[in-house]
Amino acid sequence: MNLDKGYLEKKIDPSLDLFKEIEHLKKTKNAIILAHYYQDADIQDIADYIGDSLGLAQQAEKSTADIILFAGVHFMAETAKILNPKIKVLIPDLKAGCSLADSCPPDEFYAFKVAYPDHIVLTYVNCTADIKALSDVIVTSTNAIKIVESFPKNQKIIFAPDKNLGAYINKITGRNMVLWNGSCMVHEIFSLEKLIKLKAQHPKALVLAHPECESEILEFSNFIGSTTAILSYSKNSEAQEFIVLTETGIIHQMQKASPTKTFIPAPPNNNCACNDCPHMKLNTLEKVYIALKYEQPELIMSDELIEKSRKPIEKMLELSAKFGL
């Protein structure tokens, strides 16, 4: 069945309590919703688990549900399917892609990898299953530094696809990893000039940044970490104001955890006041309801691709457990 989601969204009775209906569908279908921090607040509030890429992968691997609805982007749903191939994986909008994943075409990356035959390949989880299949170990922003440091200093490494995260890891670890020239559109367009002005307006605010941001932004930051680390830092800090340099969806959880604190989204270098991921925001509560009701769109992957891409993800999970992450 080929569903026209725009049409179906219009046909939804506006008086329908979508939260109640989604909860009912979850129970009757033995389904769970995994949602990334960058999703809209309504989707976060209906999710069974909210997290970053590492936490979501860990949840997907151990799930005993019949259906996982993944409220995130395409590569995240792929990771869930790879780790738990017998489960039906749904994604509210198949067009919810990722600019970072798109910046690393498999054929071009294969040629890049061949040019460095004595290097192992560490790949950021924000990539397609085809790229994961070409990798030795997958990393996330939570575990990347520890995984890199687990290899001998003389181990030559290719890091892909995010050049900004790779450069940050090189700086922290003293490595000289070969970097693929990819980036995330959300984290690349923060404006240093606007950030400096915003900091002047809020001199007591701490600047919290994701390591996918450019180096000049990171140098201006008080704390650098994954979305989970940023959330944890804001909870534990005595500061009352924070400027947040990552996708604005995380602010919902930050505000819930610390309702008396102020969180200010850093502006990008365009006319917008905040920085949203257009791919993440393709998912809506209506699409979640439709996907669960009709069990479509379902993410389909070949057994061969699942098998090839699973090993580097399992290696990541093994190392993460070893490091207590």
C-alpha positions as CSV (number, residue, x, y, z in Angstrom):
1,M,0.0,0.0,0.0
2,N,1.5,3.3,-1.0
3,L,0.3,6.0,1.4
4,D,0.0,9.6,0.6
5,K,0.9,11.1,4.0
6,G,-0.1,14.6,3.2
7,Y,-3.6,13.4,2.2
8,L,-3.9,11.2,5.3
9,E,-2.8,14.0,7.6
10,K,-5.6,16.2,6.2
11,K,-8.1,13.3,6.7
12,I,-7.3,13.0,10.5
13,D,-10.2,14.1,12.6
14,P,-9.0,17.3,14.3
15,S,-10.8,16.4,17.5
16,L,-8.8,13.1,17.8
17,D,-6.6,12.9,20.9
18,L,-3.4,11.8,19.1
19,F,-1.6,11.2,22.4
20,K,-4.3,8.8,23.5
21,E,-4.6,7.1,20.1
22,I,-0.9,6.6,19.8
23,E,-0.7,5.1,23.3
24,H,-3.5,2.7,22.4
25,L,-1.7,1.7,19.2
26,K,1.5,1.1,21.1
27,K,-0.2,-1.3,23.5
28,T,-2.3,-3.2,20.9
29,K,0.6,-3.6,18.5
30,N,3.4,-4.1,21.1
31,A,5.2,-1.2,19.7
32,I,7.7,1.3,21.2
33,I,8.7,4.8,20.0
34,L,12.4,5.7,20.1
35,A,12.9,9.4,19.6
36,H,16.0,11.6,19.2
37,Y,16.5,14.7,21.3
38,Y,16.0,16.8,18.1
39,Q,12.4,15.8,17.6
40,D,9.5,18.2,18.3
41,A,8.4,18.4,21.9
42,D,5.1,16.5,21.2
43,I,7.0,13.5,19.8
44,Q,9.5,13.5,22.7
45,D,6.6,13.5,25.1
46,I,4.9,10.4,23.5
47,A,8.2,8.5,23.1
48,D,9.2,5.5,25.3
49,Y,12.8,6.5,25.1
50,I,14.5,9.7,24.2
51,G,18.2,9.9,23.6
52,D,21.2,10.5,21.5
53,S,22.5,8.1,18.8
54,L,24.4,5.8,21.3
55,G,21.5,5.5,23.7
56,L,19.0,4.9,20.9
57,A,21.2,2.2,19.4
58,Q,21.5,0.5,22.8
59,Q,17.7,0.6,23.3
60,A,17.1,-0.7,19.8
61,E,19.4,-3.7,20.3
62,K,17.7,-4.8,23.5
63,S,14.1,-4.2,22.5
64,T,11.6,-7.1,22.7
65,A,8.8,-5.1,21.0
66,D,7.2,-6.3,17.7
67,I,7.5,-2.8,16.2
68,I,10.0,0.0,16.7
69,L,8.8,3.4,15.4
70,F,11.9,5.5,15.1
71,A,11.3,9.2,15.4
72,G,14.6,10.5,14.0
73,V,16.3,10.4,10.6
74,H,16.8,7.6,8.2
75,F,20.3,6.4,9.3
76,M,19.0,6.1,12.9
77,A,16.2,3.8,11.8
78,E,18.7,1.8,9.7
79,T,20.8,1.3,12.9
80,A,17.8,0.0,14.8
81,K,17.0,-2.5,12.0
82,I,20.6,-3.6,11.8
83,L,20.8,-4.3,15.5
84,N,17.4,-6.0,15.7
85,P,16.6,-7.3,12.2
86,K,13.6,-9.4,13.2
87,I,11.7,-6.3,14.5
88,K,9.6,-4.3,12.1
89,V,11.0,-0.8,12.0
90,L,8.9,2.2,11.0
91,I,9.9,5.7,10.3
92,P,7.2,8.5,10.2
93,D,8.7,10.1,7.1
94,L,11.1,8.3,4.8
95,K,12.3,11.7,3.5
96,A,13.8,12.5,6.9
97,G,17.4,12.2,5.8
98,C,20.6,13.8,7.0
99,S,22.9,16.3,5.4
100,L,26.0,14.8,7.1
101,A,25.1,11.3,5.9
102,D,24.5,12.7,2.4
103,S,27.9,14.3,2.3
104,C,29.6,10.9,2.2
105,P,28.5,8.9,-1.0
106,P,29.5,5.2,-0.7
107,D,31.4,5.0,-4.0
108,E,33.5,8.0,-3.3
109,F,34.2,6.9,0.2
110,Y,35.2,3.5,-1.0
111,A,37.8,5.1,-3.3
112,F,39.0,7.3,-0.4
113,K,39.4,4.2,1.8
114,V,41.4,2.3,-0.9
115,A,43.8,5.2,-1.0
116,Y,44.8,4.6,2.6
117,P,45.2,0.8,2.7
118,D,47.1,0.8,6.1
119,H,44.4,2.7,7.9
120,I,41.4,1.4,9.9
121,V,38.1,3.2,9.4
122,L,36.3,4.8,12.3
123,T,32.9,6.2,11.2
124,Y,30.6,8.5,13.0
125,V,27.2,6.9,13.4
126,N,25.6,9.8,11.3
127,C,26.1,7.9,8.1
128,T,24.3,5.4,5.8
129,A,24.3,1.7,6.3
130,D,26.5,1.4,3.1
131,I,29.2,3.5,4.8
132,K,28.9,1.5,8.0
133,A,29.5,-1.6,6.0
134,L,32.8,-0.1,4.8
135,S,33.9,0.7,8.4
136,D,35.8,-1.1,11.2
137,V,34.2,0.6,14.2
138,I,31.3,3.0,14.5
139,V,31.5,5.9,17.0
140,T,29.1,8.5,18.4
141,S,29.9,11.9,19.9
142,T,29.5,10.3,23.3
143,N,32.1,7.6,22.9
144,A,34.3,8.8,20.0
145,I,37.2,10.1,22.1
146,K,37.4,6.9,24.3
147,I,37.2,4.6,21.3
148,V,40.0,6.5,19.4
149,E,42.2,6.4,22.5
150,S,41.7,2.7,22.8
151,F,43.8,2.2,19.7
152,P,47.6,2.4,19.8
153,K,49.1,5.8,19.1
154,N,50.8,4.4,15.9
155,Q,47.5,3.1,14.5
156,K,46.6,5.0,11.4
157,I,42.9,6.0,11.2
158,I,40.5,7.3,8.7
159,F,37.6,9.3,10.4
160,A,34.4,10.0,8.5
161,P,32.1,11.7,7.7
162,D,32.2,14.7,10.0
163,K,35.4,16.8,9.6
164,N,34.6,19.1,12.5
165,L,34.1,16.2,15.0
166,G,37.2,14.6,13.6
167,A,39.3,17.7,14.0
168,Y,38.0,18.1,17.6
169,I,39.0,14.5,18.4
170,N,42.4,15.0,16.8
171,K,42.9,18.1,19.0
172,I,41.8,16.3,22.2
173,T,43.7,13.1,21.6
174,G,46.8,14.4,19.7
175,R,46.1,12.1,16.8
176,N,46.4,12.8,13.2
177,M,43.4,11.0,11.7
178,V,42.7,11.4,8.0
179,L,39.4,13.2,7.8
180,W,36.6,12.9,5.2
181,N,35.4,16.3,4.2
182,G,31.8,16.1,5.5
183,S,29.7,18.2,7.8
184,C,26.2,18.8,9.3
185,M,24.3,21.7,7.9
186,V,22.8,22.5,11.4
187,H,26.1,22.7,13.2
188,E,28.0,24.4,10.4
189,I,25.9,27.5,10.2
190,F,26.2,28.9,13.7
191,S,27.4,32.5,13.5
192,L,30.4,33.4,15.7
193,E,29.6,37.1,15.3
194,K,26.0,36.6,16.5
195,L,27.2,34.3,19.3
196,I,29.6,37.0,20.6
197,K,26.8,39.5,20.5
198,L,24.4,37.1,22.3
199,K,27.1,36.4,24.9
200,A,27.5,40.2,25.5
201,Q,23.7,40.4,26.1
202,H,23.9,37.4,28.5
203,P,27.3,37.7,30.2
204,K,26.5,35.1,32.9
205,A,25.4,32.5,30.4
206,L,27.6,29.5,29.7
207,V,28.0,28.4,26.1
208,L,27.3,24.7,25.5
209,A,28.3,23.3,22.1
210,H,28.2,20.1,20.2
211,P,31.5,18.9,18.7
212,E,30.1,18.9,15.2
213,C,30.3,22.7,15.3
214,E,33.2,24.5,13.6
215,S,36.5,25.0,15.6
216,E,36.0,28.8,16.1
217,I,32.7,28.1,17.8
218,L,34.1,25.4,20.0
219,E,37.0,27.7,21.1
220,F,34.4,30.2,22.3
221,S,32.4,27.5,24.3
222,N,32.5,26.7,28.0
223,F,31.5,23.1,27.5
224,I,31.7,20.7,24.5
225,G,29.9,17.4,24.4
226,S,27.2,15.2,22.9
227,T,23.5,16.0,23.3
228,T,23.3,13.8,26.3
229,A,26.4,15.4,27.8
230,I,25.1,18.9,27.2
231,L,21.8,17.9,28.9
232,S,23.6,16.4,31.9
233,Y,26.0,19.4,32.2
234,S,23.1,21.9,32.2
235,K,21.3,19.8,34.9
236,N,24.4,19.7,37.2
237,S,25.7,23.2,36.6
238,E,25.0,25.9,39.2
239,A,24.7,28.4,36.3
240,Q,21.2,29.7,35.6
241,E,21.7,30.7,31.9
242,F,22.9,28.7,28.9
243,I,23.5,29.5,25.3
244,V,22.9,26.2,23.4
245,L,24.8,25.4,20.2
246,T,23.1,22.4,18.8
247,E,19.7,21.6,17.3
248,T,17.0,23.3,19.3
249,G,15.0,20.1,20.1
250,I,17.3,19.4,23.0
251,I,16.1,22.5,24.8
252,H,12.7,20.8,25.5
253,Q,14.5,18.2,27.7
254,M,16.8,20.8,29.2
255,Q,13.9,22.9,30.3
256,K,12.0,20.0,31.7
257,A,15.0,18.9,33.7
258,S,15.8,22.4,34.9
259,P,12.6,24.5,34.8
260,T,14.0,27.5,36.7
261,K,17.0,27.9,34.3
262,T,17.1,29.8,31.0
263,F,18.2,28.2,27.7
264,I,18.9,30.4,24.7
265,P,19.3,28.8,21.3
266,A,22.3,30.2,19.5
267,P,21.4,31.9,16.1
268,P,22.8,30.7,12.8
269,N,24.3,32.9,10.1
270,N,20.9,33.5,8.4
271,N,17.7,35.3,9.3
272,C,16.4,32.6,11.6
273,A,16.4,33.1,15.4
274,C,17.3,29.5,16.0
275,N,18.8,26.5,14.3
276,D,16.4,23.6,13.5
277,C,17.2,20.5,11.5
278,P,14.7,20.5,8.6
279,H,15.1,16.7,8.2
280,M,14.3,16.0,11.9
281,K,11.3,18.3,11.8
282,L,9.7,16.4,8.9
283,N,8.4,14.0,11.5
284,T,5.1,15.1,13.1
285,L,2.8,13.7,15.7
286,E,0.2,13.1,12.9
287,K,2.8,11.1,10.9
288,V,3.7,9.1,14.0
289,Y,0.0,8.2,14.4
290,I,-0.4,7.3,10.7
291,A,2.8,5.1,10.7
292,L,1.7,3.2,13.7
293,K,-1.9,2.8,12.5
294,Y,-0.9,1.5,9.0
295,E,2.5,0.1,9.9
296,Q,4.1,2.1,7.1
297,P,6.5,3.4,5.9
298,E,8.5,0.3,7.0
299,L,12.3,0.4,6.7
300,I,13.4,-2.5,4.5
301,M,17.1,-3.6,4.2
302,S,18.8,-6.5,2.6
303,D,20.1,-9.3,4.8
304,E,23.6,-8.8,3.2
305,L,23.7,-5.1,4.1
306,I,22.4,-5.8,7.6
307,E,25.2,-8.4,8.1
308,K,28.0,-6.2,6.8
309,S,27.0,-3.1,8.7
310,R,26.2,-4.9,12.0
311,K,29.8,-5.8,12.9
312,P,31.2,-2.3,13.3
313,I,28.1,-1.2,15.3
314,E,28.5,-4.2,17.6
315,K,32.1,-3.3,18.1
316,M,31.1,0.1,19.2
317,L,28.5,-1.2,21.6
318,E,31.1,-3.7,23.0
319,L,33.6,-0.9,23.6
320,S,31.0,1.5,25.0
321,A,30.0,-1.2,27.6
322,K,33.7,-1.7,28.4
323,F,34.1,2.1,29.0
324,G,30.9,2.2,31.1
325,L,29.0,4.4,28.6
